[in-house]
């Protein structure tokens, strides 16, 4: 049974999780004007360690900058310390981490009339796409919902409001009997899934879509590096819907999902109908990486120090 978090970080201090509430009148809630990150902490022989924490915090701050936040009352180092302290206070050896910067007030829909608020929550989340997904793969379909055009909403920022389309797409797919939805871009090319980047493997070469209209996943970036380390060629180019159907392998990746094969798309079996050899190689490399057993683990894992009593005011 998953352990419940006892503490949550609010603005500049740890508080009891029951105090994890925000004012009703805020643009983050009413208009989706907030930015967030999904981060993972893994259990290693050296203790809990956060995967690519610095890159995630940088992307959170970049997202805040993209949507127009100014003069944030917290720093990069302060956010890193706050995340470490939230994990340590809850005594998690592994967990999912959700920092979120929201716009408090600003009901007149002007950023400068509100103020930024910060929340950091952690929880245990082991199998985002189901307990058997890693072994068996999942089923997906092409969604009727289109990924946002980059001039309709900032696609490089992890904006909460952007995910309404993802919720609609995934709900539609699951009600139709699938596990996940694949979203096309406004030109009709493959973009990404509702919370994961997508990669295909024809003839032992890994292809993934260009970065223009997608969230540039940190897991995606990690897998590209791991694939090249393993000797695979990785190509970024537009991918059409029908290329998915005839690929030898298709897999998705993301912080929550990690690395999962798509065994079926639109009722078409992909490859042999299970995770193929390239996907298995990537799964194995990623697991060794996040458990501290890979040559790159030292540069990409941030070990959680003991709780800092000065920083943790609660």
C-alpha positions as CSV (number, residue, x, y, z in Angstrom):
1,X,0.0,0.0,0.0
2,X,1.4,3.4,-1.0
3,X,2.6,5.6,1.9
4,X,0.8,8.9,2.3
5,X,2.8,12.1,2.3
6,X,2.8,13.9,5.6
7,X,4.3,17.2,4.4
8,X,3.9,19.6,1.5
9,X,6.0,22.6,0.5
10,X,4.0,25.9,0.3
11,X,5.8,29.0,-0.8
12,X,8.8,29.0,1.4
13,X,8.3,26.3,4.0
14,X,7.2,22.8,4.8
15,X,3.7,22.4,6.1
16,X,1.4,19.6,7.1
17,X,-0.1,18.0,4.0
18,X,-3.6,18.8,5.3
19,X,-2.6,22.5,4.8
20,X,-2.0,22.0,1.2
21,X,-4.7,24.3,-0.1
22,X,-4.7,27.4,-2.2
23,X,-7.0,30.5,-2.3
24,X,-10.1,30.0,-4.4
25,X,-9.6,33.2,-6.2
26,X,-6.6,32.6,-8.3
27,X,-5.8,32.5,-12.0
28,X,-4.0,29.2,-11.7
29,X,-7.3,27.5,-10.7
30,X,-9.8,29.4,-12.8
31,X,-7.7,29.9,-16.0
32,X,-5.1,27.1,-15.8
33,X,-2.3,29.7,-15.5
34,X,0.3,27.7,-13.7
35,X,3.4,25.8,-14.7
36,X,4.7,22.6,-13.3
37,X,7.2,19.8,-13.5
38,X,7.0,16.0,-13.1
39,X,10.2,14.6,-11.5
40,X,11.2,11.2,-10.1
41,X,13.1,10.2,-7.1
42,X,14.5,6.7,-7.3
43,X,15.8,4.3,-4.6
44,X,19.5,3.5,-5.0
45,X,22.1,1.7,-2.9
46,X,23.3,5.1,-1.8
47,X,19.8,6.3,-0.8
48,X,17.1,8.2,-2.6
49,X,18.2,10.1,-5.6
50,X,16.4,12.5,-7.9
51,X,16.8,12.0,-11.7
52,X,18.1,15.1,-13.5
53,X,16.8,17.4,-10.9
54,X,18.7,20.5,-12.1
55,X,17.4,20.1,-15.6
56,X,13.8,19.8,-14.4
57,X,14.1,22.9,-12.2
58,X,15.6,24.8,-15.1
59,X,12.7,23.8,-17.3
60,X,10.2,24.9,-14.6
61,X,11.8,28.3,-14.4
62,X,11.9,28.5,-18.3
63,X,8.2,27.7,-18.3
64,X,7.5,30.5,-15.8
65,X,9.5,32.9,-18.0
66,X,7.8,31.8,-21.2
67,X,4.3,32.5,-19.8
68,X,5.3,35.9,-18.4
69,X,6.0,35.5,-14.7
70,X,8.4,38.2,-13.5
71,X,10.6,38.5,-10.4
72,X,9.9,35.1,-8.9
73,X,10.5,35.1,-5.1
74,X,12.5,31.9,-5.2
75,X,15.7,30.9,-6.8
76,X,17.0,27.8,-8.7
77,X,19.1,26.7,-5.7
78,X,16.1,27.4,-3.4
79,X,13.8,25.2,-5.5
80,X,16.4,22.4,-5.5
81,X,16.7,22.6,-1.7
82,X,12.9,22.7,-1.2
83,X,12.4,19.6,-3.3
84,X,15.1,17.7,-1.4
85,X,13.6,18.8,1.9
86,X,10.1,17.7,0.9
87,X,11.3,14.3,0.0
88,X,13.4,14.0,3.1
89,X,10.6,15.2,5.4
90,X,8.3,12.5,4.0
91,X,11.0,9.8,4.3
92,X,10.3,8.5,0.8
93,X,13.0,6.3,-0.7
94,X,11.3,6.7,-4.1
95,X,8.5,9.0,-5.2
96,X,7.0,11.2,-7.9
97,X,7.6,15.0,-7.3
98,X,5.3,17.8,-8.5
99,X,6.5,21.4,-8.1
100,X,4.0,23.9,-9.4
101,X,4.1,27.7,-9.7
102,X,0.6,29.2,-9.9
103,X,-0.7,32.7,-10.4
104,X,-2.5,33.9,-7.3
105,X,-5.1,36.5,-7.9
106,X,-5.1,38.1,-11.4
107,X,-8.7,37.4,-12.0
108,X,-8.6,40.3,-14.5
109,X,-6.4,38.0,-16.6
110,X,-3.2,40.2,-16.4
111,X,-0.1,38.4,-15.1
112,X,1.3,41.5,-13.4
113,X,-1.8,42.0,-11.2
114,X,-1.2,38.7,-9.4
115,X,1.6,37.1,-7.6
116,X,3.3,33.7,-8.0
117,X,2.7,30.9,-5.5
118,X,4.7,27.7,-5.1
119,X,3.6,24.2,-4.2
120,X,5.7,21.1,-4.0
121,X,4.1,17.7,-3.4
122,X,5.5,14.2,-3.4
123,X,3.8,10.8,-3.6
124,X,4.4,7.2,-4.4
125,X,3.6,6.4,-8.1
126,X,5.2,3.2,-9.3
127,X,3.3,2.2,-12.5
128,X,1.7,5.1,-14.3
129,X,0.4,3.1,-17.2
130,X,-0.4,-0.1,-15.2
131,X,1.5,-2.9,-13.5
132,X,2.0,-5.0,-16.6
133,X,2.7,-2.2,-19.1
134,X,6.5,-2.5,-19.0
135,X,6.4,-6.3,-19.7
136,X,3.4,-6.5,-22.1
137,X,3.3,-3.0,-23.7
138,X,0.1,-1.0,-24.1
139,X,-2.6,-0.3,-26.7
140,X,-3.0,3.2,-28.2
141,X,-5.1,5.0,-30.8
142,X,-4.8,8.2,-32.8
143,X,-6.8,10.8,-30.9
144,X,-9.5,13.0,-32.4
145,X,-7.9,15.9,-30.5
146,X,-5.0,17.8,-32.1
147,X,-1.9,18.9,-30.3
148,X,-1.8,22.6,-29.8
149,X,-0.4,24.8,-32.5
150,X,2.7,26.6,-31.2
151,X,1.1,30.0,-31.9
152,X,-2.1,29.1,-30.0
153,X,-0.3,28.2,-26.8
154,X,3.4,28.1,-25.8
155,X,4.2,24.5,-26.4
156,X,7.7,24.7,-24.8
157,X,6.2,25.5,-21.4
158,X,4.6,22.9,-19.2
159,X,1.5,25.0,-18.6
160,X,-1.3,23.4,-16.6
161,X,-4.0,24.6,-19.0
162,X,-2.3,22.9,-22.0
163,X,-3.2,19.6,-20.4
164,X,-6.9,19.9,-20.8
165,X,-6.5,18.6,-24.3
166,X,-4.5,15.7,-23.0
167,X,-7.1,14.8,-20.4
168,X,-9.8,14.9,-23.1
169,X,-7.7,12.7,-25.4
170,X,-6.8,10.1,-22.8
171,X,-10.3,9.9,-21.5
172,X,-11.7,9.4,-25.0
173,X,-9.1,6.7,-25.6
174,X,-9.7,4.8,-22.4
175,X,-13.5,4.9,-22.8
176,X,-12.9,3.4,-26.3
177,X,-10.9,0.5,-24.7
178,X,-7.3,1.8,-25.3
179,X,-4.6,2.6,-22.8
180,X,-3.2,5.8,-24.3
181,X,-3.8,8.4,-27.0
182,X,-1.4,9.6,-29.7
183,X,-2.0,13.2,-30.7
184,X,-1.2,14.6,-34.1
185,X,0.1,18.1,-34.7
186,X,-1.9,20.7,-36.6
187,X,-0.3,19.6,-39.9
188,X,-1.4,16.0,-39.3
189,X,2.0,14.5,-38.3
190,X,2.7,12.6,-35.1
191,X,3.3,14.9,-32.2
192,X,3.3,13.0,-28.9
193,X,1.1,11.1,-26.5
194,X,-0.9,12.8,-23.7
195,X,2.0,12.7,-21.3
196,X,4.8,11.0,-23.2
197,X,7.1,11.5,-26.1
198,X,7.0,8.9,-28.9
199,X,9.8,7.1,-30.8
200,X,9.6,4.5,-33.6
201,X,12.1,1.9,-34.7
202,X,12.2,0.8,-38.4
203,X,15.1,-1.3,-39.4
204,X,17.0,-0.8,-36.1
205,X,17.2,3.0,-36.4
206,X,15.4,5.1,-33.8
207,X,13.2,8.0,-35.2
208,X,11.6,10.7,-33.1
209,X,9.7,13.8,-34.0
210,X,11.3,17.2,-34.2
211,X,11.2,19.4,-31.2
212,X,9.2,22.3,-32.7
213,X,5.7,21.6,-31.3
214,X,6.4,19.1,-28.5
215,X,7.4,19.3,-24.9
216,X,11.1,18.4,-25.1
217,X,11.0,15.6,-22.6
218,X,14.0,15.2,-20.3
219,X,13.4,11.4,-20.4
220,X,13.4,11.7,-24.2
221,X,16.7,13.5,-24.1
222,X,18.1,10.9,-21.8
223,X,17.0,8.0,-24.0
224,X,18.6,9.7,-27.1
225,X,21.9,9.8,-25.3
226,X,21.5,6.2,-24.0
227,X,20.6,5.0,-27.5
228,X,23.7,6.7,-29.0
229,X,25.8,5.2,-26.2
230,X,24.5,1.8,-27.2
231,X,25.4,2.3,-30.9
232,X,21.9,3.2,-32.3
233,X,21.4,5.9,-34.9
234,X,18.8,8.4,-33.7
235,X,17.0,10.6,-36.3
236,X,14.7,13.6,-35.7
237,X,12.2,14.1,-38.5
238,X,8.5,14.3,-39.2
239,X,6.6,11.0,-38.7
240,X,3.4,10.3,-40.4
241,X,0.5,8.3,-38.9
242,X,1.0,5.3,-41.2
243,X,4.7,5.1,-40.3
244,X,3.6,4.1,-36.8
245,X,1.7,1.1,-38.2
246,X,4.6,-0.4,-40.2
247,X,7.4,0.3,-37.6
248,X,9.2,-2.7,-36.1
249,X,8.8,-1.1,-32.7
250,X,7.1,1.9,-31.2
251,X,7.7,3.1,-27.6
252,X,6.9,6.0,-25.5
253,X,8.8,7.7,-22.7
254,X,8.2,10.2,-19.9
255,X,8.9,10.9,-16.3
256,X,5.8,9.1,-15.1
257,X,5.6,6.4,-17.8
258,X,9.4,5.8,-18.0
259,X,9.9,3.5,-21.1
260,X,6.9,1.6,-22.4
261,X,6.3,-0.2,-25.7
262,X,3.1,0.3,-27.8
263,X,2.1,-3.2,-28.8
264,X,-1.0,-2.1,-30.8
265,X,-2.1,1.2,-32.5
266,X,-5.5,1.7,-34.0
267,X,-6.1,-2.1,-33.9
268,X,-2.9,-2.8,-35.8
269,X,-0.3,-5.0,-34.1
270,X,3.1,-3.3,-33.9
271,X,6.0,-5.6,-34.8
272,X,5.6,-8.9,-32.9
273,X,3.0,-7.4,-30.5
274,X,5.3,-7.0,-27.6
275,X,8.4,-5.0,-26.6
276,X,11.1,-5.5,-29.2
277,X,14.8,-5.7,-28.7
278,X,15.5,-2.0,-29.0
279,X,12.8,-1.1,-26.6
280,X,14.1,-3.7,-24.2
281,X,17.6,-2.3,-24.5
282,X,16.3,1.2,-23.7
283,X,14.2,-0.1,-20.7
284,X,17.2,-1.9,-19.3
285,X,19.6,1.0,-19.7
286,X,17.1,3.4,-18.2
287,X,16.4,1.1,-15.2
288,X,20.2,0.8,-14.6
289,X,20.6,4.5,-15.0
290,X,17.9,5.5,-12.4
291,X,18.9,2.9,-9.9
292,X,22.5,4.1,-9.8
293,X,24.0,1.2,-11.8
294,X,24.9,2.9,-15.1
295,X,28.0,4.8,-16.0
296,X,25.9,8.0,-16.5
297,X,24.2,7.7,-13.1
298,X,26.7,9.8,-11.3
299,X,26.1,12.8,-13.5
300,X,22.3,12.5,-13.7
301,X,21.3,11.5,-10.1
302,X,21.0,14.1,-7.3
303,X,21.1,12.3,-4.0
304,X,18.8,13.6,-1.3
305,X,20.5,15.0,1.7
306,X,19.1,14.8,5.2
307,X,16.4,17.3,6.1
308,X,17.8,20.8,6.5
309,X,16.3,22.2,9.8
310,X,17.1,25.8,8.8
311,X,15.4,25.6,5.5
312,X,12.5,23.5,6.7
313,X,10.8,26.0,9.0
314,X,7.8,23.9,9.9
